[in-house]
Amino acid sequence: MVMTGEVVQVEMTADSLGGMGESRAPRSVSRTVLVERLVAQLTQWQRDTGRTEPPRVIDLGGGTGGLAVALAEHGYSVTVVAPSPNALAALQRRAAEYGWADRIDGVQGDAADLVALFGAGSVDVIACHQVLELLDNPAVALSAIAETLTPGGAFSLAVGQRYSAMMVRALAGDLTEALEIWRDDSRFDPERLRKLVTGAGLTIEAVHSIGVVSAAVSEENLAPSSIAALRDLEWAVGDDPSLVAAAPAVHLFGTRPD
């Protein structure tokens, strides 16, 4: 059982961003599109707020640095907050391996430590990807994010969803577990996530699906020349609100009101 407020980093799994099957290339497309969306939203947020330099991003539960490295490649500096010393050691090795040791650092902690680590109202951007669904009380983490953000500061959430996880189990023939997932009100769907985020005093600016196409594509049926087309399709359908609930995961971008 994950304790309230504790953050545990997981890779983007078949259930969350790979959905149906074990294909690696489609999951990589999902991750790429997610990072591209976040960078585009941060760029627009910088314009809207008059910031001329990319802000430092706090990656809550960022573990070994998958998101941190991707953001560093786009010019951002990232501080990863993770509870595991082993994960932070791996983060340092990964940052050095990719040549971003000057842009990536890590501190030990979890959601409950955000204010103590950085101060209330002091952080411009907080990312929290594939973490909320692992917590006993995600509302506590969202409140900590809201308290730590500066007024007008931005947040990015990527969260695995119930409906797709249920379908994965059903298509695999595990109908009993599929029914348990369907009945599990602790799992996320778009409406529950919206209520938690707005209940923490945060404003949602954009919602996009993650992996809604990639989840259905097998690597065996995907030619290398089709990767770019899959990326374009994934990007296009991610804007359709009718597909959000069906996606393996959802991405929310927003701000703390001034």
N, C-alpha and C positions, 0 to 999 in steps of 0.2 A: 504494500500500500504506500502510495506517495503521500508524504506529509504535507499539510497545508502550507502553501507558500514555497515549497521546495521546487526547484527547477531541475529537470532532468533532460539532457539533450538526446534526441534520437535522430538517426538519419531519416530521410524521407523514404518511408517504407512502401511496400506494394499496396498496403491498405490505404495509406494516406495520399501518396502522390503517384503511385504506380498502378494502383487499382487492380485490374484484371490481368494477372500473369506476372512473370518475372522479368519482363523486357527492360533492359537497362537504357537503351537509347531513348525510348519514349519518356522515361522518367527524367532523363537528362534534359530533354526538351522542356518538360514541366518546370524544372528548376531554373533553366535559363530564362523562360518567359516570366517567372516570378521575379527574378532579379531585375530583368529589364523593366517590368512594371514598376517595381519599387524605385529604381533609379529615375524613371520618367516622372514619377509622382514627387520624388524628392526635388528634382530639378524645377518642377513647376512650383512647389512649395517655396523653394529658395527665391524664385522670381517674385512670388506673391508677397513674401516677407522682406524683400530687399536685401537678402543675404548674397554676398558676392563669392564667398568661398564655401565649398562643401562642408557641412557640419560633421563633427565627430558623432558616430552612431554608437549607442550602447546596445549591444546584442545580448539580450537577456536569455540565458539558457543556451548560449551559442556553442557550447561544448568544444569540439576540436576545430571549429573555424570554417565550416563549409560556406556559410553566408559571409563571414568576415573576409575571406579571401576573395570571394566574388565582388564584394563591395570595394575592397582595396584596389582591385583591377580597374574600377571605375573612378578612382581618385579619392575615395573616402577613407578616413581614419576610423578604426573600430576598436572599441573596448568590449571584450567578451566577459560577461559575468556568468560564472558556472560554479557549482558546488564541489566539483571533483578536481582535486589536485592533479590526478592523472590526465584528465581531459585538458587541463590548462597546460600541462607539460607537452601534450601532443599538439596543442594549439601553437605553442612557441616553435616546435619543430616544423609544423606545417607552414607557418608564416615565413620561417627562414628558407624552407625549401622552395616556396614560390617567390621569394625575393621581396616580401612585404613586411619584414620584421620592423621596419620603421613606421608602418601604418597600423599595425595590429598589436594590441597587448591584452592581457587578461587579468581579472581579479577574482578571487574566490568569494562566492556568495550566492544568494538566490533572491527571489522577489522581495522577501521580507527585509533584505539588507539594502535595497536600492537607496532609500532616503539617507541611511547612515553612511553609505559609500559615497554618494554624490551630492547630497543636500536636497532639500525640498525646493522645487521650482528652479532647478539648475541645469537640466539636461534638455537639449534641443530636439533630439531624435532618439526614440527607443524602438528597437525591433524585437519581436517575440514570436518566433516561428517554430511551429510543431512542439509547443510547450504547454499551452493552456489545457489541452485535452488530457494531460498527464497529472494534473493537479487535483487534489481533493476539493479545494476551494479556489477556483479560478477568479472569483470576484475579488479575493484578497490581492492577487497579483495585479489585476487591472486597476484596483485602487492605488496600489503602490506605484504603478506606471503613471497614473494621472497625477499623483502627488509629486513625483520626481520631475515630470516634464515642466519646462518653462511655459508660461501662458503663451499660447500660439504655437507651442512645440508640436512635433509630429510623431505619430506612432504607426507601426506596421505590424499587423498580426496575420499569421498564416496558421490555419487550424483545420485539422482533419474532421470529416463529417460522418454522421451516422448512416445516412441513406446509402452511400456508396459502399461503406464497410459491410452493410447488410447484404448488398447485392453480390459483393465478392464472395462472401460465405455461401450464399444461396447458389451461385453458379458453380461453386466448388463442390456442391452436394451436401454441405453441412447446414441443413435446414434448421436444426435445433439451435445452433449458435446464431444463425441468421435471425431467428425469431427473438432470441435473447437480446441481440443488438438492437433490433427494431423497438423493443419494449424498454430499452435502457434510456431513461430520461436524462441521465447524467451526460450522455454523449451529445455532441453539438449538432445543431442544424442552424440555418441562417437566422431564424427568428430568435432562438435562445441566445445566440452570440450577440445579436444586435441589442437585446435587452441588457445583457451583462455589460457591454461596452458603454452604452448610454447611461446605464445605472451608475457607472463609475465616474460620470461627469465628462465623458469624452464625446467628441463629435465625429461621426463617420462621414468621410468625404467621398469615398469610392469603395465599391465592392466588386470583386472579380472572382470567377471560378478558376480553380487550378486543376489541370489534368483531366478535364472532362472528355477530351478527345484522346489524349495520350494514354489514358487508362484503358481504353478499348483497343489499342493498337499493339499487336505483337511484334517484337523485334524481328521475328522470322519473316514477317510479311512486310517489313519496312526496308526498302532499298536505301543505301547510303545517300543516294541522290535525292531522296524524298524527305530528308531531315528538315531542310529549309521550308518545304511545303507544310510539313507537320507543325513547325514553329509558327508559320503564318496563320494556319487554321486555328491553332490553340490560342493565339493572340486574339483572333477575330471573334471566336465564340465566347471568350472570356468576358466580353462586354455585354453579353445577352443575359439579363436578369432571370429569364425563365430557366436557364440552365444551372444557376448557382447551386440550388439545392441538390442537384444530381451529381455534382462534382465530388471527387475524392477529398478535396480541400477547398477552402475559401480564403481569399486574401482581402483584408480590410485595411484601408489607409485612412487616417484622419488626424485630428488635432485636439489639443486641449484648448478650450475656449479662452480668449483673452480675459 
